[in-house]
Amino acid sequence: MEFGIFGSLQDDQVRILKKRLEDKNCKVTVIDFKEFPSKVRIYFNEEKIIFEGKNLFDMNGFYVRQLGYFWPVPHIKLTKEQWMKYYERYNDLLLNERENLSFKHSMIRILNYEKLVVNPYDSFMYHRMKPYQYYLFHKHNLPIPPFFAGDAHHITEKCNVANMVYKPLAGGAEVIMANDFLKKNKEIIEKRAVLFQEYIKGENIRVFLAEDEFIGAGKILQGPQVDSRAEQYGVEVVDLPEDIKEIAFKALEIVGMKFSGVDFMLSKDGEYYLLECNPSPMFYVFEQWSGIKVSEKLAEYLIRHGK
């Protein structure tokens, strides 16, 4: 069998999944969009997708680790004169990236129509549309912390933000207490929509599962910060109650994912609250700390369902 992984060999998740598949006598091609279109050659029509001379339709399936976004904003402070020189190039970069994204994302959608893709393209939108994900979970009676999304001034009038956390609507930024966010970001509050969610004090539980198999769960051992990603130093394997496993599987089905790292908060009074499903979870370090062979199970899933 032969599989493609969309991502970079600099990524631990890509490297370990590639190794797991190769250990099972599978061929693996890593498709890194970072070098496209300057160095990497890809083209497709209605009958084939050619990557570096190889037809991707001949492969059995794909794992999407990274979709390949580019952020053409200078990372240093520029003088007005420097910015004027950069401006024309900046517009070209935006136009180029818009066209490249259309090409890449169309290609992944086409592959999903023809082959197994983990995860399907449409499921990635939930990472950048967290309020919609929460809304869907709520509509299906899954336990989520209450949330508000909108302009900060209206939210502060409607709820007690002292007991809420700020979460980025589209992912990527730090999760902090809502009041701390308001104090630190006074200058941008008027221009930005925000997402506040009820703060659940307790333990962060990460659950890995495929659509047909529960892989394992662990408590994230972390520092005192609200955001567990800020300081992690271990994972304690936990036995997840059967009803919470059912919630995790239901959440996976709702967002159309085939594999995910599902996050829960376990409150101090023993209640589980669903936080989100991740379409491309980090599993390498979790695996090292917990001993749960997430990459092994993911490889087995790909082989089991590859077309």
C-alpha positions in Angstrom: 0.0 0.0 0.0 1.1 3.6 -0.5 0.1 6.7 1.4 0.7 10.4 1.2 1.3 12.8 4.2 0.6 16.5 3.7 3.2 18.2 5.9 6.9 18.7 6.6 9.5 16.2 7.6 10.6 18.8 10.2 7.3 17.9 12.0 7.6 15.1 14.6 4.1 14.0 13.8 4.9 13.5 10.1 8.2 11.7 10.8 6.7 9.2 13.3 3.6 8.4 11.2 5.8 7.9 8.2 8.0 5.5 10.1 5.0 3.5 11.5 3.6 3.1 7.9 7.0 2.1 6.5 7.4 -0.4 9.3 4.2 -2.0 8.0 5.8 -2.3 4.5 3.9 0.7 3.1 5.3 3.3 0.8 5.1 6.9 2.0 5.3 10.2 0.1 5.5 13.4 2.1 3.9 16.3 0.3 5.3 19.6 1.6 3.5 22.6 0.3 6.2 25.0 1.6 8.2 24.6 -1.6 5.2 24.9 -3.9 5.2 26.3 -6.6 8.8 27.5 -6.7 10.5 24.1 -6.4 7.8 21.4 -6.0 5.9 20.5 -9.1 2.2 19.7 -8.8 -0.6 19.8 -11.4 -4.0 18.2 -11.8 -6.9 17.9 -14.2 -10.2 16.0 -14.2 -8.4 12.6 -14.4 -5.2 12.8 -12.3 -3.1 14.7 -9.8 0.6 14.6 -10.5 3.1 15.4 -7.7 6.7 15.2 -8.7 5.8 12.8 -11.6 3.6 10.6 -9.4 -0.1 10.2 -9.8 -1.7 10.7 -6.3 -4.8 8.8 -7.5 -2.7 5.7 -7.4 -2.2 6.0 -3.6 -4.4 4.3 -1.0 -5.0 7.3 1.2 -3.7 10.5 2.8 -3.1 12.1 6.2 -3.4 15.9 6.3 -1.1 17.3 9.0 -0.7 20.8 7.5 -2.8 22.5 4.8 0.1 25.0 4.2 -0.8 28.5 5.1 1.5 31.5 4.4 1.3 34.7 6.4 2.9 37.5 4.3 3.3 40.0 7.1 6.8 41.4 7.9 8.0 40.2 11.4 10.1 43.3 12.0 9.1 46.9 12.6 9.4 48.9 9.4 9.9 52.6 8.8 7.4 54.4 6.6 9.9 54.4 3.7 10.6 50.7 4.1 6.9 49.9 4.2 6.2 51.8 1.0 8.9 49.7 -0.7 7.4 46.5 0.7 3.8 47.4 0.0 3.7 46.5 -3.7 5.5 43.2 -2.9 3.1 42.6 -0.1 0.1 42.9 -2.4 1.7 40.4 -4.8 2.2 38.0 -2.0 -1.4 38.2 -0.9 -2.6 37.6 -4.5 -0.2 34.7 -5.0 -1.2 33.1 -1.7 -4.9 33.4 -2.5 -4.3 31.6 -5.8 -2.1 29.0 -4.2 -4.6 28.3 -1.5 -7.4 27.8 -4.0 -5.1 25.3 -5.9 -4.0 23.3 -2.8 -7.4 23.2 -1.1 -9.2 22.2 -4.3 -6.7 19.4 -4.7 -7.3 18.0 -1.2 -11.0 18.2 -1.8 -10.6 16.2 -5.0 -8.5 13.6 -3.3 -11.1 13.3 -0.6 -13.7 12.6 -3.3 -11.6 9.8 -4.7 -9.6 8.4 -1.8 -9.4 8.2 2.0 -8.3 11.5 3.5 -7.7 11.9 7.2 -9.0 14.4 8.0 -11.4 15.5 5.3 -10.8 19.1 4.2 -14.2 20.4 5.5 -13.4 19.2 9.0 -10.5 21.7 9.2 -12.8 24.6 9.2 -13.9 23.8 12.7 -10.4 24.6 14.0 -10.9 28.2 12.7 -14.6 28.4 13.6 -14.7 27.5 17.2 -18.0 29.1 18.1 -19.7 27.1 15.3 -18.2 23.9 16.7 -19.5 24.8 20.2 -22.9 25.6 18.8 -23.1 22.2 17.0 -22.1 20.4 20.2 -24.7 22.2 22.2 -27.4 21.4 19.6 -26.6 17.8 19.9 -26.9 18.0 23.8 -23.2 17.5 24.4 -21.8 19.1 27.6 -19.9 22.3 26.8 -19.0 25.3 28.9 -21.3 28.3 28.1 -19.8 30.8 25.7 -20.3 34.3 24.2 -18.8 35.5 20.9 -19.1 39.0 19.6 -17.9 42.5 20.6 -16.2 42.7 24.0 -18.3 45.6 25.3 -21.6 43.9 24.8 -20.4 40.7 26.3 -19.1 42.4 29.4 -22.6 44.0 29.9 -24.3 40.6 29.6 -22.2 38.3 31.7 -19.6 38.1 34.5 -16.3 37.9 32.6 -14.5 37.4 35.9 -15.4 33.8 35.6 -14.6 33.4 31.9 -11.6 32.8 29.7 -10.7 34.4 26.4 -10.2 31.9 23.6 -9.1 32.7 20.0 -12.0 32.2 17.6 -9.7 30.9 14.9 -7.1 29.2 17.1 -3.4 29.8 17.6 -3.4 32.4 20.4 -3.1 32.0 24.1 -6.0 31.1 26.3 -6.1 33.5 29.3 -8.6 34.8 31.8 -11.0 37.2 30.1 -10.2 40.1 32.4 -6.5 39.7 31.8 -7.2 39.8 28.0 -9.3 42.9 28.3 -6.5 44.7 30.3 -3.8 43.7 27.9 -5.6 44.4 24.7 -7.4 47.8 25.2 -6.1 49.2 22.0 -7.6 46.4 19.8 -10.8 45.7 21.5 -12.8 48.0 19.3 -11.6 46.2 16.2 -11.7 42.5 17.1 -14.5 40.0 17.7 -13.8 37.9 20.9 -14.8 34.6 22.3 -15.3 34.2 26.0 -16.1 30.8 27.6 -17.0 29.9 31.2 -13.8 28.9 33.1 -13.9 25.3 34.3 -11.4 24.7 37.1 -10.1 21.2 37.0 -7.9 18.9 34.9 -7.3 18.9 31.1 -8.0 15.5 29.5 -6.9 14.8 26.0 -8.6 11.8 24.3 -7.4 10.2 21.0 -9.7 8.2 18.9 -10.5 7.2 15.3 -14.0 6.8 14.1 -13.9 3.0 14.7 -11.5 2.8 17.7 -10.9 4.4 21.1 -7.1 4.9 21.2 -6.5 6.3 24.7 -6.8 9.2 27.1 -4.5 11.1 29.4 -4.5 13.9 32.0 -2.2 16.7 30.9 0.2 17.5 33.7 0.7 21.2 33.5 1.8 24.4 35.3 -0.5 26.9 36.9 -1.4 28.7 33.7 -4.9 28.6 32.3 -3.7 27.4 28.9 -2.3 23.9 29.3 0.0 24.4 26.3 2.0 27.0 28.2 3.7 24.6 30.5 3.3 20.8 30.1 5.6 18.3 31.8 3.8 15.0 31.5 0.8 12.9 30.8 -1.0 10.6 33.3 -3.0 7.8 31.6 -6.6 7.7 32.7 -9.5 5.4 32.3 -12.3 7.3 30.6 -15.9 6.5 31.6 -17.9 4.8 28.9 -20.4 7.6 28.7 -17.6 10.1 28.1 -16.2 7.9 25.4 -19.6 8.0 23.7 -19.6 11.8 23.9 -16.1 11.8 22.2 -17.3 9.6 19.4 -20.4 11.6 18.9 -18.4 14.8 18.7 -16.1 13.2 16.1 -19.1 12.3 14.1 -20.7 15.8 14.3 -17.6 17.5 12.9 -16.9 14.8 10.3 -13.5 13.8 11.4 -12.0 10.4 11.1 -9.3 10.9 13.7 -8.9 13.5 16.4 -7.5 14.6 19.7 -10.6 15.6 21.7 -10.2 17.9 24.7 -12.2 17.8 27.8 -12.1 19.6 31.2 -12.8 17.4 34.2 -14.1 19.8 36.9 -13.3 19.6 40.5 -16.8 18.1 41.2 -16.2 15.3 38.7 -18.1 16.7 35.7 -16.7 16.4 32.1 -17.0 19.3 29.8 -16.3 19.0 26.0 -13.9 21.7 24.7 -13.1 20.8 21.1 -12.1 18.3 18.5 -8.7 18.9 16.8 -8.5 18.0 13.1 -4.7 17.8 13.2 -3.7 17.1 16.8 -0.1 17.0 18.1 0.5 13.5 19.3 4.2 12.9 19.2 5.0 14.2 22.7 1.8 12.8 24.1 2.8 9.4 22.9 6.3 9.7 24.4 4.9 10.7 27.8 1.9 8.4 28.0 3.1 5.2 26.2 -0.2 5.3 24.2 0.8 4.4 20.6 -1.3 7.0 18.8 0.8 7.0 15.7 0.6 3.2 15.5 -3.2 3.2 15.7 -3.4 6.0 13.2 -1.2 4.0 10.8 -3.4 1.0 11.3 -6.5 3.0 10.6 -5.1 4.3 7.3 -4.2 0.8 6.3 -7.5 -0.6 7.4 -9.6 1.9 5.4 -7.2 2.9 2.5 -8.8 2.5 -0.9 
